[in-house]
Amino acid sequence: MAWSTDAAAGSSPSSSIPISYKYDVFLNFRGEDTRTTFTSHLYTALRNKGIKTFIDNGLKRGEVISRALFKAINESRISVIVFSENYAASTWCLDELVEILECRESKGQMVRPIFYKVKPSDVRHLRGAFGEALAQHELDFKHDTITVRRWGAALSEAANLSGWPCMDQDESRFIKRIVNEIADQVSNPELSLDEIRDPLMVTAIDLIPSPPSVLQVIWSRPAEGHLKVNYDGAYTVRKGGLGMVARDTKGRFVAAKCRLVNVESEDGAVAMAALEALCLAKELGWQRVCFEGDSVRIVNALQTSTASEDSDTSSISSFTSFSSFSSSSSSSFSQIISEIQYMSRRFQQSTFSLVHQRANVVAEILATHALSNPEDNHWILKPPTFIESNLAKEKYDSTSHYLP
């Protein structure tokens, strides 16, 4: 049994020459929705914590985004996007968003969305108010459809990033949590938010091992005769979304699952997703399986802990009945790790590898989908429509970079 870490070509833009930042945080938000409420409170809390934060409170408005705002975005270490109901109605917000994502790509800028009383899936799939706003932009900018498409693509891309959903919880506690997590990142700039699964969720940063300097950033096809299962977990208010997707050596879709469970932490959600990935592979009848996720904690835990000698009596004896275990909020992280190790021995060959978040997008989408869909979902051979485009892209990328 190997708990391996793949090191493939491709490195983060942040590995280039260090950049000097004027601001720690740039706030991107729809003023009419949250300027005097949520965003104002967030800005004050960030400033009180000593975090240099840029907020557009007095720049002169024009027909296009000002150079001052472009400059502020480029000079910020982290951009925080506050998605609210009428966010997409503002072309100003959308222009800022496009620039933010360009900085993420070219400079390795860290970007985290806040979904303020909106569903991440509505932003990602341009539904509800977001779809209506884009439809109106298509009418208003019918001679510039390229810009409108760019806005829609930016919304989908940003909504696929790990972020903070805020629906009905106590906003003061929610803001405090965000500020503390950003403060951790600012004081530990070497910690890459894009290379560690939701690191802003972590309070004890010193307990997290440093990730490899180079991670596999493109989904790759498994070796001949192997199945690859990507897994991920999403978390909000004691609820965890589990997502896993299985593909064969030609990059073809085999199966996928997503489900909602009770869980106490983000780590617990991702660990349960890893365990569910094992169950899925066993149900499909494969004996040689590669499991991939973007949580360094899972791989590290598998490397440093050892399953109990009497696991056969303390662990689950069947792969066909997982719901009672995974839905228990009392299941500890270490208990789940032990179960993963126990179940892994049922395969002829199995590996757990750490990959970049960009190589785990489909599993993340499924996990996020589960948060807003309480029914268990299981797809065999034919994928759900909401992941088809991502599957096609990753299959194409894997073909382009595959060496037989």
N, C-alpha and C positions, 0 to 999 in steps of 0.2 A: 504494500500500500504506500503510495507516494503522495505527500502533501506538497505539491510543487508550485513554483511561481514561474510563469512564462516570461521570458524576456525577448521581445521581438523588436524589430526596427520601428523607429518612430518615437519621438520624445515630445514632451510638453513644450509649448512656446515659452513657458516660464523658465526653461532651462538655459535660455540665452543670456545676454548681458543684463545684469540687474538694472531695474528701472527705479528712478527716484520719483516718489509720489508726493504731491502737495497735500492731497486729502486721503484719509483712510477710507471714507465711504462717500459715494455719490448716490443720492436718493432720486429715483425716477418714479413719478406718481402723477395721477390725475388730480389736479388742484381742486376742481369743483367737488370731487368725491371725498377727499381725505385731508386737504391742506390744513384745515382748522381743527381736525379731530385726530384720527389715528396717526397720520404722518407727522403732525405737529408734536404729538406726544413722543413718538419714536425719535424725532430729531432732538428734542430736549433731553431725552434719556441718554442718547449717544453723546451729546455734548457734555452732559454732566459726568459721564464716565471718562471724559478726556479724549474721546475719539473725534478726530477732525472730520467733520461732516459737511458736505456741500449740499445745500438745498436752494432751489431757484425761488427766491422770495421777492426779488426786485428787479430782475433783468427785463429790459424792455422787449415787449413782444413784437414780432414781425411776421411776415408771411412764411418764413422758413426759420428753422432752428438757428440760433445765433452762434457766432464763432466762440463767444464766451462759454456757452454750454458745451460745445464740442471740446474746447480746451479743458474744461473741468472734468469731463468724462475721461479724457485721456490721462489726466493727472491724478486719477483716483485708483486706489488699490483694489477696492471692492465696490461693485455696483449692486444696490439693493432695489429691486423692482417691486413696486406695490401695485399688483393687479387688483383693480376694483371694477365695479359693474360697468361704469362708463369710460373705462380706460381707453379702449380701442376707438372711441369716438374722437379722440384727440390726435390729430396728425402730428402735433408737437411731441406728444409722448411716444408715438410710433417712430418718429425720426430719431429721438433719443435712444430708443430701444435698438434700432438698427446699428447705431454707432457703438452702443455698449457691446453688442455681440461681435462687432468687428474688432473691438479692442480685446475682447476675450480670445478671439482667434489669433490676432497678430501679436498681442503682448502678454497673453496668459492672464489677463485680468480676471479676477474672481467675480462671479455673478450668482446671486441668489434671489429667487422670486418669493414674494409674500402673496399668498392668494387670500385677499381680504374680502371675505364673504362672497367669494366666487369659487366655483369648482375648477380644479386644475384641468379636468377633461374638457370643460367648456372653452377654456383658453386654448388648449392644445388642438382641439378639433374645430375651433371657430364656430361654436354653437351659441345659442342664446343671444345675449347682447353683443357678444364679440362677432358672431356671424352677421348680425344685423348691421353693425358698424362697418364691417368690411364691404358688405353689399352696397351700403350708402356711398362709401369711398369709391367703389367701382363706377357708380353713376356720376359722382362729382369729378372724378379723375379719369373719365373714359378715354382721354387722349394720352394718358400716362399710366397704362395698365401695369407696366413693369414695376413702378413704385408701389402700387397696391399689392401686387404679388409679393414683393419684398417685405412689406409690412406683415402680410399673412404668414409668410415663412418665418419671420422673426418671432411672432407670437407663438407659433408651434414649437420652435426651437427653445425659446426661453421657458415655456411651460413644461418641457421635458427635463429641465434641470432640477436637482434636488432643492426643495424649498420649504417654506413654512405655511401650512394651511391655517387660516384663522376664520372660523365660522361663528361659534357661539361661546367660546371660552372667555375667561376673564382677561380683558385686554391689557390691563396693567401688568399682570403676571406674564402674559405672552410677550409683551415688549421687553420686560426685564430679562426673560430667557434669551431673546434674540440679541439684546445688547451684551449680555455676558458672553455669549458664544462668539460674537464679533470681536469683543475685547480679547478673548483667548486667541483668535486668529491674528489680530493686530500685534499682540505681544509675542506671537510665535510665527513670524512671517515665512519661515521655512516649511511650515505645514501646508501642503497643497490641498485646497478644497476640491480640486478636480480629480485628484488621485486617490482620495480616501472617501469612502461612502459616507455622506452626511457628517463630516468631521465636526461641523458646527454644533452637532447634537452632543458632542462629547465635552464633559467638564474636566475630566482628569487627563489632559493631553499628554502628560508625561508617561502615561501607561500605554500609549499607542506606539508601536514600533514604527520606525521610519519606513515608508514604502520604498520599493526599488526605484532607482533613479530613472529607469526605463521600463515602461509597461506596454503590453500589447494594447494598441489604441484602435485597431480595426478588428472586427469579428473575423475569425479565421475558421476554416473548415477543419473538422477532426481528421485524424489519420484513418486510413482504410480499415473498415471493419469496426469503427468506433462510433458511438453516438455522443453528441455534445449537448449538454443541458445547461443553459444559462439561468441563473436564479437571482432574485432580488426581493427586498422587502421595503414597504413604505409604512410610515407610522404617524398616527395622530390620536391624541387623547385616549390612550389605552386600547386602541384598535390598530391592528396591523393588516396591511394588504400584502399578500404573497403572490409572486409572479414567477413562472418558470416556463421555458420554451425549449423544445428538443428539436435538433436538426441533424441530418445525416452527413456523410462525408462529401456529398455533392452540394451541400448547403440547402437541401430541400426540407421544407417544414414537415415534421413528423407528428408533433403534438404540443399542446400548451395547456396550462392550468392557471387559474387565479382564484383566490378565495380570501374572505375576510375572517380574521381570528381575533380573539381577545389576547392582548399582550401588553407587557408593562414598559417596553422600551424599544427603540429602533434596533438595537443589537438583537433583541429577542425576535423581532420580526424577520430580520435577515437570516438568523440562525434557523428559524422555523422554515423559511423559504428553501434553505439548503437541504434541510431534512425532507421536505416535500419533493424536492428535485430528485432525491434518491428514490423515493416511493414511485415517482412518475417513471423513472428509468426501469425500475423493476417490473412495474405494471406492463411496460411495453415489451419486456422480455429480453432486453439487451444485457450483455455480460461485460462488455468493454465500454466504459463510459468516462467522458471528460466532463467535469463539473466546473463551471466558471462563474465567478461573482466579482464585484468590485469592493468588497469589504475586507480590508486588511486584518480586521479583528478576527474574522472567521478563520482565515487561513492561519493566522498566528496562533489562535486557540487550538486548532487541529495539530499544529506543529509542537506545541509545548505541553499539551495534556495527553494523558493516556487513559484509554477506556478501562473500566474496572474489570478485574479478572472474572468476576461473577456476573458479567453483563448479561449472560444468557438467561439468568433468572430475574434480573431487575429491569430488563429492557423489553420493548414490545416484540412479540414473536412473529408478527405478521405485517406485511407491507400493505395489506388491503384495508386495514382499519386504523386510520391516522387521525380522524377528526376529533376523537375524544382527547387525544394527547395534545394536539396543536391548539385546541381551543381553550385549554386551561391556562388562565392567567398566572397560575402559581408555578408553571414550568420554568425552572431557572435556566439561565444561559448555559451554565456548565452541564446541566442535565441534558440539554439538547445536543451539545457538542459530543457528549459521551454516546448519545443515541446515534449521531451521525457516524461516529467511528465504528460502532457496533454494526450498523447496517451496511457500511462500506465493505465489510469483510464478506458480505454475501455475493459480491461481484468477483469475476475472474480478474478484472483489472479496473481500477478507478483512481482518478486523480482530482484534486481540488486545486484550481489555479486562480491566481489573482490577476485581474485585467483592469484596464482603464475603464472608467465609466462610459466612455464613448463606445466601447466594445460590448456593452451590456445594456444597450438602449431598449431592446424589445422586452427584456425581462422587467426593466424599470417601468415601462408603460403598462404592462400587465399588473404589476404590483399597485401602481397608482389607480388603475381602473378598479381594482378590488375594493379600494376604500369607499367608493361611491356605489358599489354594487354588491349588496350582501349575499346574493345567491352564488354558490360555487359554480364555476364555469370550467368546462373541460372540452377541448377541441382536438379531434383526431384527423389527421391528413389535410383537412381544410381549415386554414386559420381564420380568425375573426377579421372583419374588414378593417378594424381600427389599427391593426399592426401590419397589414399587407404591404404598405409602402416602405416601412422600415425593414421588413424582411427582404423585400426586393433589393433595397439599397445595400444591405449588409451582404446579401448573396453576391451582388455585383462586385462589391469591394473585395470580397474574399476571392472571387475569380480573378480579379485584376492583380491581386497580390499573391496568388497561390502558386507555389512551385511544386509540380508533381514529382 
